[in-house]
């Protein structure tokens, strides 16, 4: 019944985020990571969202939703960009 949840997602308390704080804004978020899927028809490349901390491995378990959040959320680079735009 479904796929077992990754241990690291439980350790990092990965859950639904807020509108003002979510994975889509995090520095570790990779929105378009290329995944190569080998099947009977050959290799197929798809892009899926991933997190550098949880893992960049292929598979459904490593997929990240941009609206979720974990305990390692960090947006310092995004804030630096905003601060530079304001100056």
PDB file with one MODEL, atoms N, CA, C and O in Angstrom:
MODEL        1
ATOM      1  N   UNK A   1       0.822  -1.169   0.000  1.00  0.00           N
ATOM      2  CA  UNK A   1       0.000   0.000   0.000  1.00  0.00           C
ATOM      3  C   UNK A   1       0.877   1.248   0.000  1.00  0.00           C
ATOM      4  O   UNK A   1       1.205   1.778   1.061  1.00  0.00           O
ATOM      5  N   UNK A   2       1.251   1.711  -1.170  1.00  0.00           N
ATOM      6  CA  UNK A   2       2.067   2.909  -1.269  1.00  0.00           C
ATOM      7  C   UNK A   2       3.547   2.624  -1.093  1.00  0.00           C
ATOM      8  O   UNK A   2       3.970   1.478  -0.942  1.00  0.00           O
ATOM      9  N   UNK A   3       4.308   3.679  -1.116  1.00  0.00           N
ATOM     10  CA  UNK A   3       5.754   3.590  -0.970  1.00  0.00           C
ATOM     11  C   UNK A   3       6.133   4.031   0.435  1.00  0.00           C
ATOM     12  O   UNK A   3       5.582   5.000   0.957  1.00  0.00           O
ATOM     13  N   UNK A   4       7.072   3.322   1.044  1.00  0.00           N
ATOM     14  CA  UNK A   4       7.519   3.666   2.378  1.00  0.00           C
ATOM     15  C   UNK A   4       8.197   5.036   2.355  1.00  0.00           C
ATOM     16  O   UNK A   4       8.953   5.336   1.430  1.00  0.00           O
ATOM     17  N   UNK A   5       7.939   5.848   3.341  1.00  0.00           N
ATOM     18  CA  UNK A   5       8.496   7.195   3.440  1.00  0.00           C
ATOM     19  C   UNK A   5       9.977   7.127   3.802  1.00  0.00           C
ATOM     20  O   UNK A   5      10.392   6.279   4.591  1.00  0.00           O
ATOM     21  N   UNK A   6      10.767   8.022   3.222  1.00  0.00           N
ATOM     22  CA  UNK A   6      12.197   8.063   3.509  1.00  0.00           C
ATOM     23  C   UNK A   6      12.455   8.429   4.973  1.00  0.00           C
ATOM     24  O   UNK A   6      11.748   9.256   5.550  1.00  0.00           O
ATOM     25  N   UNK A   7      13.456   7.813   5.554  1.00  0.00           N
ATOM     26  CA  UNK A   7      13.807   8.065   6.948  1.00  0.00           C
ATOM     27  C   UNK A   7      14.208   9.532   7.156  1.00  0.00           C
ATOM     28  O   UNK A   7      13.847  10.138   8.165  1.00  0.00           O
ATOM     29  N   UNK A   8      14.951  10.099   6.205  1.00  0.00           N
ATOM     30  CA  UNK A   8      15.413  11.480   6.345  1.00  0.00           C
ATOM     31  C   UNK A   8      14.246  12.466   6.318  1.00  0.00           C
ATOM     32  O   UNK A   8      14.320  13.517   6.954  1.00  0.00           O
ATOM     33  N   UNK A   9      13.171  12.148   5.597  1.00  0.00           N
ATOM     34  CA  UNK A   9      12.004  13.032   5.593  1.00  0.00           C
ATOM     35  C   UNK A   9      11.356  13.054   6.975  1.00  0.00           C
ATOM     36  O   UNK A   9      10.869  14.098   7.408  1.00  0.00           O
ATOM     37  N   UNK A  10      11.343  11.930   7.664  1.00  0.00           N
ATOM     38  CA  UNK A  10      10.810  11.892   9.031  1.00  0.00           C
ATOM     39  C   UNK A  10      11.723  12.638   9.991  1.00  0.00           C
ATOM     40  O   UNK A  10      11.244  13.352  10.871  1.00  0.00           O
ATOM     41  N   UNK A  11      13.044  12.479   9.830  1.00  0.00           N
ATOM     42  CA  UNK A  11      14.007  13.143  10.702  1.00  0.00           C
ATOM     43  C   UNK A  11      13.944  14.661  10.555  1.00  0.00           C
ATOM     44  O   UNK A  11      14.095  15.387  11.537  1.00  0.00           O
ATOM     45  N   UNK A  12      13.721  15.142   9.335  1.00  0.00           N
ATOM     46  CA  UNK A  12      13.672  16.578   9.075  1.00  0.00           C
ATOM     47  C   UNK A  12      12.275  17.170   9.247  1.00  0.00           C
ATOM     48  O   UNK A  12      12.080  18.362   9.007  1.00  0.00           O
ATOM     49  N   UNK A  13      11.298  16.354   9.660  1.00  0.00           N
ATOM     50  CA  UNK A  13       9.922  16.793   9.860  1.00  0.00           C
ATOM     51  C   UNK A  13       9.365  17.442   8.596  1.00  0.00           C
ATOM     52  O   UNK A  13       8.796  18.532   8.646  1.00  0.00           O
ATOM     53  N   UNK A  14       9.534  16.766   7.473  1.00  0.00           N
ATOM     54  CA  UNK A  14       9.047  17.244   6.176  1.00  0.00           C
ATOM     55  C   UNK A  14       7.529  17.176   6.145  1.00  0.00           C
ATOM     56  O   UNK A  14       6.947  16.104   6.308  1.00  0.00           O
ATOM     57  N   UNK A  15       6.881  18.332   5.933  1.00  0.00           N
ATOM     58  CA  UNK A  15       5.422  18.401   5.981  1.00  0.00           C
ATOM     59  C   UNK A  15       4.935  19.563   5.118  1.00  0.00           C
ATOM     60  O   UNK A  15       5.737  20.244   4.480  1.00  0.00           O
ATOM     61  N   UNK A  16       3.650  19.783   5.100  1.00  0.00           N
ATOM     62  CA  UNK A  16       3.079  20.905   4.355  1.00  0.00           C
ATOM     63  C   UNK A  16       3.571  22.213   4.938  1.00  0.00           C
ATOM     64  O   UNK A  16       3.651  22.381   6.155  1.00  0.00           O
ATOM     65  N   UNK A  17       3.904  23.150   4.036  1.00  0.00           N
ATOM     66  CA  UNK A  17       4.445  24.431   4.468  1.00  0.00           C
ATOM     67  C   UNK A  17       3.404  25.521   4.581  1.00  0.00           C
ATOM     68  O   UNK A  17       2.201  25.278   4.486  1.00  0.00           O
ATOM     69  N   UNK A  18       3.887  26.704   4.783  1.00  0.00           N
ATOM     70  CA  UNK A  18       3.049  27.889   4.883  1.00  0.00           C
ATOM     71  C   UNK A  18       3.151  28.680   3.580  1.00  0.00           C
ATOM     72  O   UNK A  18       3.999  28.388   2.737  1.00  0.00           O
ATOM     73  N   UNK A  19       2.303  29.660   3.420  1.00  0.00           N
ATOM     74  CA  UNK A  19       2.377  30.483   2.214  1.00  0.00           C
ATOM     75  C   UNK A  19       3.596  31.393   2.246  1.00  0.00           C
ATOM     76  O   UNK A  19       4.093  31.779   1.188  1.00  0.00           O
ATOM     77  N   UNK A  20       4.085  31.741   3.409  1.00  0.00           N
ATOM     78  CA  UNK A  20       5.207  32.654   3.543  1.00  0.00           C
ATOM     79  C   UNK A  20       6.541  31.931   3.747  1.00  0.00           C
ATOM     80  O   UNK A  20       7.590  32.575   3.786  1.00  0.00           O
ATOM     81  N   UNK A  21       6.515  30.616   3.877  1.00  0.00           N
ATOM     82  CA  UNK A  21       7.740  29.854   4.128  1.00  0.00           C
ATOM     83  C   UNK A  21       7.541  28.452   3.570  1.00  0.00           C
ATOM     84  O   UNK A  21       6.759  27.669   4.111  1.00  0.00           O
ATOM     85  N   UNK A  22       8.260  28.128   2.467  1.00  0.00           N
ATOM     86  CA  UNK A  22       8.104  26.808   1.862  1.00  0.00           C
ATOM     87  C   UNK A  22       9.369  26.408   1.111  1.00  0.00           C
ATOM     88  O   UNK A  22      10.267  27.228   0.923  1.00  0.00           O
ATOM     89  N   UNK A  23       9.441  25.163   0.686  1.00  0.00           N
ATOM     90  CA  UNK A  23      10.627  24.630   0.004  1.00  0.00           C
ATOM     91  C   UNK A  23      10.949  25.361  -1.293  1.00  0.00           C
ATOM     92  O   UNK A  23      12.114  25.437  -1.684  1.00  0.00           O
ATOM     93  N   UNK A  24       9.943  25.895  -1.959  1.00  0.00           N
ATOM     94  CA  UNK A  24      10.171  26.598  -3.208  1.00  0.00           C
ATOM     95  C   UNK A  24      11.067  27.820  -3.049  1.00  0.00           C
ATOM     96  O   UNK A  24      11.659  28.281  -4.025  1.00  0.00           O
ATOM     97  N   UNK A  25      11.176  28.352  -1.834  1.00  0.00           N
ATOM     98  CA  UNK A  25      12.012  29.509  -1.557  1.00  0.00           C
ATOM     99  C   UNK A  25      13.348  29.128  -0.925  1.00  0.00           C
ATOM    100  O   UNK A  25      14.205  29.993  -0.746  1.00  0.00           O
ATOM    101  N   UNK A  26      13.541  27.881  -0.589  1.00  0.00           N
ATOM    102  CA  UNK A  26      14.737  27.423   0.120  1.00  0.00           C
ATOM    103  C   UNK A  26      15.960  27.389  -0.804  1.00  0.00           C
ATOM    104  O   UNK A  26      15.831  27.182  -2.011  1.00  0.00           O
ATOM    105  N   UNK A  27      17.140  27.593  -0.226  1.00  0.00           N
ATOM    106  CA  UNK A  27      18.383  27.569  -0.986  1.00  0.00           C
ATOM    107  C   UNK A  27      18.741  26.162  -1.466  1.00  0.00           C
ATOM    108  O   UNK A  27      19.450  26.015  -2.461  1.00  0.00           O
ATOM    109  N   UNK A  28      18.268  25.141  -0.781  1.00  0.00           N
ATOM    110  CA  UNK A  28      18.587  23.756  -1.134  1.00  0.00           C
ATOM    111  C   UNK A  28      17.638  23.163  -2.179  1.00  0.00           C
ATOM    112  O   UNK A  28      17.852  22.039  -2.635  1.00  0.00           O
ATOM    113  N   UNK A  29      16.616  23.886  -2.554  1.00  0.00           N
ATOM    114  CA  UNK A  29      15.599  23.401  -3.494  1.00  0.00           C
ATOM    115  C   UNK A  29      16.128  23.452  -4.925  1.00  0.00           C
ATOM    116  O   UNK A  29      16.663  24.473  -5.359  1.00  0.00           O
ATOM    117  N   UNK A  30      15.976  22.341  -5.659  1.00  0.00           N
ATOM    118  CA  UNK A  30      16.345  22.258  -7.072  1.00  0.00           C
ATOM    119  C   UNK A  30      15.054  22.038  -7.856  1.00  0.00           C
ATOM    120  O   UNK A  30      14.525  20.927  -7.850  1.00  0.00           O
ATOM    121  N   UNK A  31      14.530  23.071  -8.535  1.00  0.00           N
ATOM    122  CA  UNK A  31      13.213  22.941  -9.166  1.00  0.00           C
ATOM    123  C   UNK A  31      13.175  22.024 -10.382  1.00  0.00           C
ATOM    124  O   UNK A  31      12.175  21.340 -10.597  1.00  0.00           O
ATOM    125  N   UNK A  32      14.228  21.994 -11.174  1.00  0.00           N
ATOM    126  CA  UNK A  32      14.235  21.203 -12.409  1.00  0.00           C
ATOM    127  C   UNK A  32      15.448  20.284 -12.443  1.00  0.00           C
ATOM    128  O   UNK A  32      16.439  20.583 -13.108  1.00  0.00           O
ATOM    129  N   UNK A  33      15.369  19.182 -11.735  1.00  0.00           N
ATOM    130  CA  UNK A  33      16.456  18.204 -11.717  1.00  0.00           C
ATOM    131  C   UNK A  33      16.139  17.111 -12.729  1.00  0.00           C
ATOM    132  O   UNK A  33      15.051  16.537 -12.704  1.00  0.00           O
ATOM    133  N   UNK A  34      17.084  16.821 -13.619  1.00  0.00           N
ATOM    134  CA  UNK A  34      16.869  15.820 -14.670  1.00  0.00           C
ATOM    135  C   UNK A  34      16.988  14.409 -14.112  1.00  0.00           C
ATOM    136  O   UNK A  34      17.983  14.064 -13.475  1.00  0.00           O
ATOM    137  N   UNK A  35      15.976  13.608 -14.353  1.00  0.00           N
ATOM    138  CA  UNK A  35      15.928  12.207 -13.940  1.00  0.00           C
ATOM    139  C   UNK A  35      15.878  11.358 -15.199  1.00  0.00           C
ATOM    140  O   UNK A  35      15.029  11.574 -16.063  1.00  0.00           O
ATOM    141  N   UNK A  36      16.793  10.384 -15.307  1.00  0.00           N
ATOM    142  CA  UNK A  36      16.819   9.478 -16.456  1.00  0.00           C
ATOM    143  C   UNK A  36      16.108   8.190 -16.057  1.00  0.00           C
ATOM    144  O   UNK A  36      16.510   7.513 -15.112  1.00  0.00           O
ATOM    145  N   UNK A  37      15.066   7.868 -16.778  1.00  0.00           N
ATOM    146  CA  UNK A  37      14.260   6.680 -16.505  1.00  0.00           C
ATOM    147  C   UNK A  37      14.503   5.662 -17.613  1.00  0.00           C
ATOM    148  O   UNK A  37      14.211   5.921 -18.780  1.00  0.00           O
ATOM    149  N   UNK A  38      15.039   4.505 -17.241  1.00  0.00           N
ATOM    150  CA  UNK A  38      15.288   3.441 -18.210  1.00  0.00           C
ATOM    151  C   UNK A  38      14.138   2.443 -18.155  1.00  0.00           C
ATOM    152  O   UNK A  38      13.849   1.867 -17.107  1.00  0.00           O
ATOM    153  N   UNK A  39      13.491   2.249 -19.292  1.00  0.00           N
ATOM    154  CA  UNK A  39      12.415   1.266 -19.366  1.00  0.00           C
ATOM    155  C   UNK A  39      12.576   0.451 -20.641  1.00  0.00           C
ATOM    156  O   UNK A  39      13.606   0.547 -21.310  1.00  0.00           O
ATOM    157  N   UNK A  40      11.591  -0.335 -20.979  1.00  0.00           N
ATOM    158  CA  UNK A  40      11.693  -1.216 -22.145  1.00  0.00           C
ATOM    159  C   UNK A  40      11.735  -0.443 -23.463  1.00  0.00           C
ATOM    160  O   UNK A  40      12.129  -0.997 -24.490  1.00  0.00           O
ATOM    161  N   UNK A  41      11.333   0.828 -23.447  1.00  0.00           N
ATOM    162  CA  UNK A  41      11.349   1.636 -24.662  1.00  0.00           C
ATOM    163  C   UNK A  41      12.646   2.433 -24.810  1.00  0.00           C
ATOM    164  O   UNK A  41      12.834   3.105 -25.825  1.00  0.00           O
ATOM    165  N   UNK A  42      13.521   2.376 -23.848  1.00  0.00           N
ATOM    166  CA  UNK A  42      14.777   3.127 -23.877  1.00  0.00           C
ATOM    167  C   UNK A  42      14.848   4.083 -22.700  1.00  0.00           C
ATOM    168  O   UNK A  42      14.132   3.935 -21.710  1.00  0.00           O
ATOM    169  N   UNK A  43      15.728   5.069 -22.831  1.00  0.00           N
ATOM    170  CA  UNK A  43      15.905   6.047 -21.761  1.00  0.00           C
ATOM    171  C   UNK A  43      15.014   7.257 -22.007  1.00  0.00           C
ATOM    172  O   UNK A  43      14.890   7.738 -23.133  1.00  0.00           O
ATOM    173  N   UNK A  44      14.408   7.731 -20.951  1.00  0.00           N
ATOM    174  CA  UNK A  44      13.551   8.896 -21.015  1.00  0.00           C
ATOM    175  C   UNK A  44      13.978   9.867 -19.917  1.00  0.00           C
ATOM    176  O   UNK A  44      14.159   9.469 -18.766  1.00  0.00           O
ATOM    177  N   UNK A  45      14.138  11.139 -20.274  1.00  0.00           N
ATOM    178  CA  UNK A  45      14.557  12.153 -19.310  1.00  0.00           C
ATOM    179  C   UNK A  45      13.344  12.981 -18.893  1.00  0.00           C
ATOM    180  O   UNK A  45      12.626  13.516 -19.737  1.00  0.00           O
ATOM    181  N   UNK A  46      13.128  13.078 -17.591  1.00  0.00           N
ATOM    182  CA  UNK A  46      12.078  13.926 -17.045  1.00  0.00           C
ATOM    183  C   UNK A  46      12.701  14.871 -16.023  1.00  0.00           C
ATOM    184  O   UNK A  46      13.782  14.600 -15.501  1.00  0.00           O
ATOM    185  N   UNK A  47      12.034  15.957 -15.743  1.00  0.00           N
ATOM    186  CA  UNK A  47      12.511  16.884 -14.718  1.00  0.00           C
ATOM    187  C   UNK A  47      11.535  16.869 -13.552  1.00  0.00           C
ATOM    188  O   UNK A  47      10.319  16.935 -13.735  1.00  0.00           O
ATOM    189  N   UNK A  48      12.096  16.780 -12.346  1.00  0.00           N
ATOM    190  CA  UNK A  48      11.302  16.749 -11.130  1.00  0.00           C
ATOM    191  C   UNK A  48      11.974  17.614 -10.072  1.00  0.00           C
ATOM    192  O   UNK A  48      13.192  17.788 -10.109  1.00  0.00           O
ATOM    193  N   UNK A  49      11.206  18.162  -9.127  1.00  0.00           N
ATOM    194  CA  UNK A  49      11.803  18.949  -8.048  1.00  0.00           C
ATOM    195  C   UNK A  49      12.500  18.049  -7.035  1.00  0.00           C
ATOM    196  O   UNK A  49      11.996  16.979  -6.694  1.00  0.00           O
ATOM    197  N   UNK A  50      13.650  18.486  -6.560  1.00  0.00           N
ATOM    198  CA  UNK A  50      14.443  17.734  -5.584  1.00  0.00           C
ATOM    199  C   UNK A  50      15.015  18.680  -4.535  1.00  0.00           C
ATOM    200  O   UNK A  50      14.997  19.898  -4.710  1.00  0.00           O
ATOM    201  N   UNK A  51      15.519  18.113  -3.451  1.00  0.00           N
ATOM    202  CA  UNK A  51      16.178  18.856  -2.379  1.00  0.00           C
ATOM    203  C   UNK A  51      17.600  18.326  -2.238  1.00  0.00           C
ATOM    204  O   UNK A  51      17.813  17.114  -2.237  1.00  0.00           O
ATOM    205  N   UNK A  52      18.565  19.220  -2.120  1.00  0.00           N
ATOM    206  CA  UNK A  52      19.957  18.800  -1.985  1.00  0.00           C
ATOM    207  C   UNK A  52      20.198  18.062  -0.677  1.00  0.00           C
ATOM    208  O   UNK A  52      21.089  17.215  -0.613  1.00  0.00           O
ATOM    209  N   UNK A  53      19.441  18.354   0.353  1.00  0.00           N
ATOM    210  CA  UNK A  53      19.631  17.699   1.652  1.00  0.00           C
ATOM    211  C   UNK A  53      18.971  16.326   1.680  1.00  0.00           C
ATOM    212  O   UNK A  53      19.579  15.357   2.134  1.00  0.00           O
ATOM    213  N   UNK A  54      17.748  16.235   1.205  1.00  0.00           N
ATOM    214  CA  UNK A  54      17.032  14.953   1.208  1.00  0.00           C
ATOM    215  C   UNK A  54      17.638  13.999   0.192  1.00  0.00           C
ATOM    216  O   UNK A  54      17.741  12.802   0.461  1.00  0.00           O
ATOM    217  N   UNK A  55      18.036  14.494  -0.955  1.00  0.00           N
ATOM    218  CA  UNK A  55      18.718  13.647  -1.933  1.00  0.00           C
ATOM    219  C   UNK A  55      18.344  13.978  -3.358  1.00  0.00           C
ATOM    220  O   UNK A  55      17.216  14.380  -3.642  1.00  0.00           O
ATOM    221  N   UNK A  56      19.299  13.807  -4.250  1.00  0.00           N
ATOM    222  CA  UNK A  56      19.091  14.052  -5.666  1.00  0.00           C
ATOM    223  C   UNK A  56      19.030  12.750  -6.448  1.00  0.00           C
ATOM    224  O   UNK A  56      19.331  12.723  -7.641  1.00  0.00           O
ATOM    225  N   UNK A  57      18.646  11.686  -5.789  1.00  0.00           N
ATOM    226  CA  UNK A  57      18.600  10.368  -6.421  1.00  0.00           C
ATOM    227  C   UNK A  57      17.304  10.197  -7.210  1.00  0.00           C
ATOM    228  O   UNK A  57      16.310  10.868  -6.931  1.00  0.00           O
ATOM    229  N   UNK A  58      17.316   9.296  -8.197  1.00  0.00           N
ATOM    230  CA  UNK A  58      16.073   9.028  -8.922  1.00  0.00           C
ATOM    231  C   UNK A  58      15.104   8.231  -8.037  1.00  0.00           C
ATOM    232  O   UNK A  58      15.524   7.513  -7.131  1.00  0.00           O
ATOM    233  N   UNK A  59      13.840   8.366  -8.307  1.00  0.00           N
ATOM    234  CA  UNK A  59      12.831   7.639  -7.543  1.00  0.00           C
ATOM    235  C   UNK A  59      11.779   8.573  -7.009  1.00  0.00           C
ATOM    236  O   UNK A  59      12.035   9.754  -6.776  1.00  0.00           O
ATOM    237  N   UNK A  60      10.589   8.036  -6.817  1.00  0.00           N
ATOM    238  CA  UNK A  60       9.463   8.812  -6.336  1.00  0.00           C
ATOM    239  C   UNK A  60       9.647   9.314  -4.914  1.00  0.00           C
ATOM    240  O   UNK A  60       9.140  10.378  -4.559  1.00  0.00           O
ATOM    241  N   UNK A  61      10.364   8.561  -4.104  1.00  0.00           N
ATOM    242  CA  UNK A  61      10.521   8.916  -2.699  1.00  0.00           C
ATOM    243  C   UNK A  61      11.310  10.208  -2.509  1.00  0.00           C
ATOM    244  O   UNK A  61      11.123  10.897  -1.506  1.00  0.00           O
ATOM    245  N   UNK A  62      12.184  10.548  -3.446  1.00  0.00           N
ATOM    246  CA  UNK A  62      13.026  11.735  -3.322  1.00  0.00           C
ATOM    247  C   UNK A  62      12.369  12.987  -3.896  1.00  0.00           C
ATOM    248  O   UNK A  62      12.949  14.070  -3.829  1.00  0.00           O
ATOM    249  N   UNK A  63      11.186  12.857  -4.451  1.00  0.00           N
ATOM    250  CA  UNK A  63      10.475  13.998  -5.013  1.00  0.00           C
ATOM    251  C   UNK A  63      10.042  14.938  -3.891  1.00  0.00           C
ATOM    252  O   UNK A  63       9.605  14.497  -2.829  1.00  0.00           O
ATOM    253  N   UNK A  64      10.171  16.231  -4.144  1.00  0.00           N
ATOM    254  CA  UNK A  64       9.833  17.267  -3.167  1.00  0.00           C
ATOM    255  C   UNK A  64       8.736  18.144  -3.741  1.00  0.00           C
ATOM    256  O   UNK A  64       8.755  18.466  -4.929  1.00  0.00           O
ATOM    257  N   UNK A  65       7.795  18.527  -2.921  1.00  0.00           N
ATOM    258  CA  UNK A  65       6.743  19.449  -3.363  1.00  0.00           C
ATOM    259  C   UNK A  65       7.151  20.862  -2.950  1.00  0.00           C
ATOM    260  O   UNK A  65       7.513  21.080  -1.793  1.00  0.00           O
ATOM    261  N   UNK A  66       7.099  21.827  -3.872  1.00  0.00           N
ATOM    262  CA  UNK A  66       7.532  23.189  -3.553  1.00  0.00           C
ATOM    263  C   UNK A  66       6.739  23.872  -2.437  1.00  0.00           C
ATOM    264  O   UNK A  66       7.238  24.830  -1.848  1.00  0.00           O
ATOM    265  N   UNK A  67       5.537  23.419  -2.128  1.00  0.00           N
ATOM    266  CA  UNK A  67       4.730  24.040  -1.083  1.00  0.00           C
ATOM    267  C   UNK A  67       4.982  23.440   0.296  1.00  0.00           C
ATOM    268  O   UNK A  67       4.395  23.904   1.273  1.00  0.00           O
ATOM    269  N   UNK A  68       5.835  22.425   0.406  1.00  0.00           N
ATOM    270  CA  UNK A  68       6.123  21.795   1.690  1.00  0.00           C
ATOM    271  C   UNK A  68       7.325  22.457   2.357  1.00  0.00           C
ATOM    272  O   UNK A  68       7.938  23.360   1.787  1.00  0.00           O
ATOM    273  N   UNK A  69       7.660  22.008   3.563  1.00  0.00           N
ATOM    274  CA  UNK A  69       8.750  22.598   4.348  1.00  0.00           C
ATOM    275  C   UNK A  69       9.400  21.523   5.213  1.00  0.00           C
ATOM    276  O   UNK A  69       8.761  20.530   5.560  1.00  0.00           O
ATOM    277  N   UNK A  70      10.685  21.725   5.564  1.00  0.00           N
ATOM    278  CA  UNK A  70      11.363  20.816   6.505  1.00  0.00           C
ATOM    279  C   UNK A  70      12.134  21.652   7.529  1.00  0.00           C
ATOM    280  O   UNK A  70      12.154  22.880   7.443  1.00  0.00           O
ATOM    281  N   UNK A  71      12.758  20.998   8.478  1.00  0.00           N
ATOM    282  CA  UNK A  71      13.460  21.678   9.562  1.00  0.00           C
ATOM    283  C   UNK A  71      14.752  22.354   9.102  1.00  0.00           C
ATOM    284  O   UNK A  71      15.262  23.225   9.807  1.00  0.00           O
ATOM    285  N   UNK A  72      15.291  21.984   7.950  1.00  0.00           N
ATOM    286  CA  UNK A  72      16.545  22.575   7.457  1.00  0.00           C
ATOM    287  C   UNK A  72      16.309  23.731   6.486  1.00  0.00           C
ATOM    288  O   UNK A  72      17.209  24.087   5.725  1.00  0.00           O
ATOM    289  N   UNK A  73      15.134  24.312   6.501  1.00  0.00           N
ATOM    290  CA  UNK A  73      14.790  25.432   5.621  1.00  0.00           C
ATOM    291  C   UNK A  73      15.797  26.565   5.805  1.00  0.00           C
ATOM    292  O   UNK A  73      16.095  26.967   6.930  1.00  0.00           O
ATOM    293  N   UNK A  74      16.319  27.076   4.681  1.00  0.00           N
ATOM    294  CA  UNK A  74      17.288  28.166   4.714  1.00  0.00           C
ATOM    295  C   UNK A  74      17.052  29.057   3.498  1.00  0.00           C
ATOM    296  O   UNK A  74      17.091  28.581   2.364  1.00  0.00           O
ATOM    297  N   UNK A  75      16.814  30.319   3.723  1.00  0.00           N
ATOM    298  CA  UNK A  75      16.555  31.243   2.625  1.00  0.00           C
ATOM    299  C   UNK A  75      17.514  32.424   2.662  1.00  0.00           C
ATOM    300  O   UNK A  75      17.141  33.518   2.238  1.00  0.00           O
ATOM    301  N   UNK A  76      18.724  32.246   3.148  1.00  0.00           N
ATOM    302  CA  UNK A  76      19.660  33.358   3.273  1.00  0.00           C
ATOM    303  C   UNK A  76      20.080  33.913   1.916  1.00  0.00           C
ATOM    304  O   UNK A  76      20.226  35.126   1.771  1.00  0.00           O
ATOM    305  N   UNK A  77      20.277  33.053   0.922  1.00  0.00           N
ATOM    306  CA  UNK A  77      20.676  33.528  -0.409  1.00  0.00           C
ATOM    307  C   UNK A  77      19.550  34.336  -1.059  1.00  0.00           C
ATOM    308  O   UNK A  77      19.814  35.361  -1.689  1.00  0.00           O
ATOM    309  N   UNK A  78      18.328  33.899  -0.919  1.00  0.00           N
ATOM    310  CA  UNK A  78      17.188  34.635  -1.452  1.00  0.00           C
ATOM    311  C   UNK A  78      17.031  35.996  -0.790  1.00  0.00           C
ATOM    312  O   UNK A  78      16.706  36.983  -1.449  1.00  0.00           O
ATOM    313  N   UNK A  79      17.263  36.041   0.524  1.00  0.00           N
ATOM    314  CA  UNK A  79      17.172  37.317   1.227  1.00  0.00           C
ATOM    315  C   UNK A  79      18.297  38.261   0.819  1.00  0.00           C
ATOM    316  O   UNK A  79      18.093  39.473   0.749  1.00  0.00           O
ATOM    317  N   UNK A  80      19.483  37.717   0.548  1.00  0.00           N
ATOM    318  CA  UNK A  80      20.599  38.546   0.076  1.00  0.00           C
ATOM    319  C   UNK A  80      20.262  39.174  -1.269  1.00  0.00           C
ATOM    320  O   UNK A  80      20.568  40.344  -1.499  1.00  0.00           O
ATOM    321  N   UNK A  81      19.634  38.410  -2.159  1.00  0.00           N
ATOM    322  CA  UNK A  81      19.243  38.937  -3.465  1.00  0.00           C
ATOM    323  C   UNK A  81      18.217  40.056  -3.317  1.00  0.00           C
ATOM    324  O   UNK A  81      18.307  41.082  -3.991  1.00  0.00           O
ATOM    325  N   UNK A  82      17.249  39.855  -2.442  1.00  0.00           N
ATOM    326  CA  UNK A  82      16.241  40.890  -2.195  1.00  0.00           C
ATOM    327  C   UNK A  82      16.863  42.154  -1.606  1.00  0.00           C
ATOM    328  O   UNK A  82      16.511  43.271  -1.984  1.00  0.00           O
ATOM    329  N   UNK A  83      17.788  41.955  -0.679  1.00  0.00           N
ATOM    330  CA  UNK A  83      18.450  43.101  -0.054  1.00  0.00           C
ATOM    331  C   UNK A  83      19.268  43.881  -1.080  1.00  0.00           C
ATOM    332  O   UNK A  83      19.296  45.111  -1.049  1.00  0.00           O
ATOM    333  N   UNK A  84      19.934  43.165  -1.989  1.00  0.00           N
ATOM    334  CA  UNK A  84      20.728  43.822  -3.031  1.00  0.00           C
ATOM    335  C   UNK A  84      19.826  44.604  -3.987  1.00  0.00           C
ATOM    336  O   UNK A  84      20.219  45.664  -4.475  1.00  0.00           O
ATOM    337  N   UNK A  85      18.634  44.100  -4.258  1.00  0.00           N
ATOM    338  CA  UNK A  85      17.705  44.800  -5.135  1.00  0.00           C
ATOM    339  C   UNK A  85      17.181  46.074  -4.474  1.00  0.00           C
ATOM    340  O   UNK A  85      16.894  47.053  -5.163  1.00  0.00           O
ATOM    341  N   UNK A  86      17.054  46.073  -3.163  1.00  0.00           N
ATOM    342  CA  UNK A  86      16.544  47.232  -2.434  1.00  0.00           C
ATOM    343  C   UNK A  86      17.573  48.355  -2.336  1.00  0.00           C
ATOM    344  O   UNK A  86      17.210  49.527  -2.231  1.00  0.00           O
ATOM    345  N   UNK A  87      18.835  48.004  -2.370  1.00  0.00           N
ATOM    346  CA  UNK A  87      19.905  49.032  -2.252  1.00  0.00           C
ATOM    347  C   UNK A  87      20.163  49.761  -3.533  1.00  0.00           C
ATOM    348  O   UNK A  87      21.023  50.640  -3.581  1.00  0.00           O
TER     349      UNK A  87
ENDMDL
END
